[in-house]
Amino acid sequence: METLPFPIADEPEQDAAERGRILFAGETDFLKGVVAMSGLPEADRIEVCFAGRSNVGKSTLINALTGRKALARASNTPGRTQEVNFFTLADSHYLVDLPGYGYANAPLPVVEKWQALLKRYLSGRQNLRRAFVLIDTRHGVKAVDHEIMSLLDSAAVTFQVVLTKADKLRGTALDDILTQVRGQLARHPAAFPEMILTSSEKGEGIATLRATIADLV
């Protein structure tokens, strides 16, 4: 049987799931929003970041991971997150919510400013263990996603695709999107060789993503 490239990650084994549960059961708090590299907190713990097009469901996913309904601001207005937002996870991790890229309902100079900050952050954060690039399952990889993936390639930052809103597609429609995403990821050397399929609404894939983050060293 042929093995597909970039398979969907399996549900975690019991021990891994428990490590993820314990990590995310700890205290999670908003630390600060950063608008310049000089404002970054000290790089003294494991850090993971979440990147994605505006309105991909990034804030909703972070809220689902942490079990906090309003930790990250979710909005129907694309581009509301205009800072690099840091959250403390237990005493060991930072979760980082990056500005949405692509279309944003904001003045062009504002968009350009936070896109530049995003690029500088990804290129220069030594304790960043993995970037999670969120892709809307309904739409697949778009041209603007390649821009962030190419930046991660050049910065040698491993990134893993997290497919969001997976409950919106099933059957052959989902298979077609997965085929498209796999083909696009083959162009990027920094892509981690597994994807995570999630639905914040249904809780699908949340334990897998928690376990993945808990096992990063």
C-alpha positions as CSV (number, residue, x, y, z in Angstrom):
1,M,0.0,0.0,0.0
2,E,1.4,3.4,-1.0
3,T,2.1,5.7,1.9
4,L,0.8,9.2,1.3
5,P,3.2,12.1,1.8
6,F,2.2,14.4,4.7
7,P,-0.2,12.0,6.4
8,I,-2.7,13.2,9.0
9,A,-1.2,12.7,12.4
10,D,-2.7,9.8,14.4
11,E,-4.4,10.3,17.7
12,P,-1.7,10.5,20.4
13,E,-0.9,7.4,22.5
14,Q,-2.2,7.6,26.1
15,D,1.1,8.8,27.6
16,A,1.5,11.5,25.1
17,A,-2.1,12.6,25.4
18,E,-1.7,12.9,29.1
19,R,1.4,15.0,28.8
20,G,-0.5,17.3,26.5
21,R,-3.5,17.4,28.9
22,I,-1.3,18.2,31.9
23,L,0.6,21.0,30.1
24,F,-2.6,22.7,28.9
25,A,-4.3,22.2,32.3
26,G,-1.7,24.5,33.8
27,E,-2.1,28.3,34.1
28,T,-2.3,30.1,30.8
29,D,-2.2,33.9,30.7
30,F,-1.8,36.7,28.3
31,L,1.7,38.2,28.8
32,K,2.0,41.0,26.3
33,G,1.4,42.2,22.8
34,V,4.5,43.2,20.9
35,V,4.7,45.8,18.1
36,A,8.5,45.9,17.8
37,M,11.4,43.3,18.1
38,S,12.7,45.3,21.1
39,G,9.5,44.3,23.0
40,L,10.0,40.6,22.8
41,P,10.1,38.7,26.1
42,E,13.3,37.0,27.1
43,A,13.9,33.8,25.1
44,D,14.0,31.6,28.2
45,R,11.5,28.9,27.4
46,I,10.2,26.7,24.6
47,E,8.1,28.8,22.2
48,V,5.6,27.8,19.5
49,C,3.8,30.2,17.2
50,F,0.6,30.1,15.2
51,A,0.5,31.7,11.8
52,G,-2.4,31.9,9.3
53,R,-4.4,33.9,6.9
54,S,-6.8,36.3,8.5
55,N,-10.0,34.6,9.5
56,V,-8.5,31.1,9.4
57,G,-9.7,30.4,13.0
58,K,-6.4,31.0,14.7
59,S,-7.7,32.7,17.9
60,T,-10.5,30.1,18.2
61,L,-8.0,27.3,18.0
62,I,-5.8,28.8,20.7
63,N,-8.9,29.2,22.9
64,A,-9.8,25.6,22.3
65,L,-6.3,24.4,23.1
66,T,-6.1,26.3,26.4
67,G,-9.8,25.7,27.3
68,R,-10.1,29.5,27.7
69,K,-13.0,30.9,25.7
70,A,-11.7,34.4,25.5
71,L,-7.9,34.0,25.9
72,A,-7.2,35.0,22.3
73,R,-9.5,37.5,20.7
74,A,-11.7,35.9,18.1
75,S,-13.4,38.2,15.7
76,N,-15.5,38.1,12.5
77,T,-13.4,41.0,11.3
78,P,-10.3,39.7,9.5
79,G,-7.0,41.2,10.6
80,R,-8.0,42.2,14.1
81,T,-4.8,40.8,15.6
82,Q,-2.2,43.4,14.7
83,E,0.5,42.5,17.3
84,V,2.6,39.5,18.1
85,N,0.7,38.3,21.2
86,F,2.5,36.2,23.8
87,F,0.8,33.8,26.2
88,T,2.5,32.0,29.0
89,L,1.7,28.3,29.2
90,A,2.6,26.7,32.6
91,D,6.2,27.8,33.4
92,S,7.7,26.1,30.4
93,H,6.2,27.5,27.2
94,Y,5.2,30.6,25.3
95,L,2.3,30.3,22.9
96,V,2.6,33.1,20.3
97,D,-0.4,34.4,18.2
98,L,1.0,36.0,15.1
99,P,-0.7,38.7,13.1
100,G,-3.0,37.4,10.4
101,Y,-1.5,37.7,6.9
102,G,-3.1,38.2,3.6
103,Y,-6.3,40.2,3.4
104,A,-6.9,42.4,6.4
105,N,-9.5,45.1,7.0
106,A,-6.9,47.7,8.0
107,P,-5.1,50.6,6.3
108,L,-2.2,49.5,4.1
109,P,0.5,51.1,6.2
110,V,-0.7,49.3,9.3
111,V,-0.8,46.0,7.3
112,E,2.7,46.5,6.0
113,K,4.0,47.4,9.5
114,W,2.7,44.2,11.2
115,Q,3.7,42.0,8.2
116,A,7.3,43.3,8.5
117,L,7.3,42.5,12.3
118,L,6.0,39.0,11.5
119,K,8.9,38.4,9.1
120,R,11.5,39.8,11.6
121,Y,10.2,37.6,14.4
122,L,10.2,34.4,12.4
123,S,13.7,35.0,11.2
124,G,15.3,35.8,14.5
125,R,13.7,33.9,17.4
126,Q,16.2,31.3,18.6
127,N,13.9,29.5,21.1
128,L,11.1,29.0,18.5
129,R,10.7,25.3,18.3
130,R,7.9,25.1,15.7
131,A,5.6,27.2,13.7
132,F,2.1,25.9,13.2
133,V,0.7,27.2,9.9
134,L,-3.0,27.1,9.9
135,I,-4.8,26.3,6.6
136,D,-8.6,26.5,6.3
137,T,-9.8,23.1,5.2
138,R,-12.4,24.6,3.0
139,H,-9.9,26.5,0.9
140,G,-6.6,24.7,1.0
141,V,-3.2,26.4,0.4
142,K,-3.3,29.9,-1.2
143,A,-0.5,31.9,-2.8
144,V,-0.2,34.1,0.3
145,D,0.4,30.9,2.4
146,H,3.5,30.1,0.3
147,E,5.0,33.5,1.3
148,I,5.0,32.6,5.0
149,M,6.1,29.0,4.2
150,S,9.0,30.3,2.1
151,L,10.0,32.6,4.9
152,L,10.1,29.7,7.3
153,D,12.1,27.7,4.8
154,S,14.7,30.5,4.6
155,A,14.8,30.9,8.4
156,A,15.1,27.1,8.8
157,V,12.1,27.1,11.2
158,T,10.2,23.8,11.0
159,F,6.6,24.4,10.4
160,Q,3.6,22.0,10.7
161,V,0.4,22.5,8.9
162,V,-2.7,22.5,11.0
163,L,-5.9,22.2,9.0
164,T,-8.8,24.2,10.7
165,K,-12.5,23.9,10.4
166,A,-12.3,20.2,9.4
167,D,-15.9,19.6,10.3
168,K,-17.0,21.7,7.4
169,L,-15.7,19.2,4.8
170,R,-16.0,15.4,4.6
171,G,-15.6,12.6,2.1
172,T,-14.2,13.2,-1.4
173,A,-14.3,17.0,-0.9
174,L,-11.9,16.6,2.1
175,D,-9.7,14.2,0.2
176,D,-9.4,16.7,-2.7
177,I,-8.3,19.4,-0.4
178,L,-5.8,17.1,1.3
179,T,-4.3,16.2,-2.0
180,Q,-3.9,19.9,-2.9
181,V,-2.3,20.7,0.4
182,R,0.1,17.7,0.1
183,G,1.2,18.8,-3.3
184,Q,1.8,22.4,-2.1
185,L,3.8,21.3,0.9
186,A,6.1,19.2,-1.2
187,R,7.6,22.6,-2.4
188,H,8.8,23.5,1.1
189,P,11.8,21.9,2.8
190,A,10.9,23.2,6.3
191,A,7.5,21.5,6.3
192,F,7.1,18.9,9.0
193,P,6.1,15.6,7.4
194,E,2.7,15.3,9.2
195,M,-0.4,17.4,9.2
196,I,-2.9,17.8,12.0
197,L,-6.6,17.9,11.2
198,T,-8.6,20.0,13.7
199,S,-12.1,21.4,14.4
200,S,-12.2,23.8,17.3
201,E,-16.0,23.5,17.3
202,K,-16.0,19.7,17.6
203,G,-12.7,19.3,19.5
204,E,-11.2,17.2,16.7
205,G,-7.4,17.1,16.7
206,I,-7.1,19.2,19.9
207,A,-5.5,16.4,21.9
208,T,-3.1,15.7,19.1
209,L,-2.0,19.3,18.9
210,R,-1.6,19.5,22.6
211,A,0.5,16.3,22.7
212,T,2.7,17.6,19.8
213,I,3.5,20.8,21.6
214,A,4.1,19.0,24.9
215,D,6.7,16.7,23.3
216,L,8.7,19.5,21.7
217,V,12.1,20.0,23.5
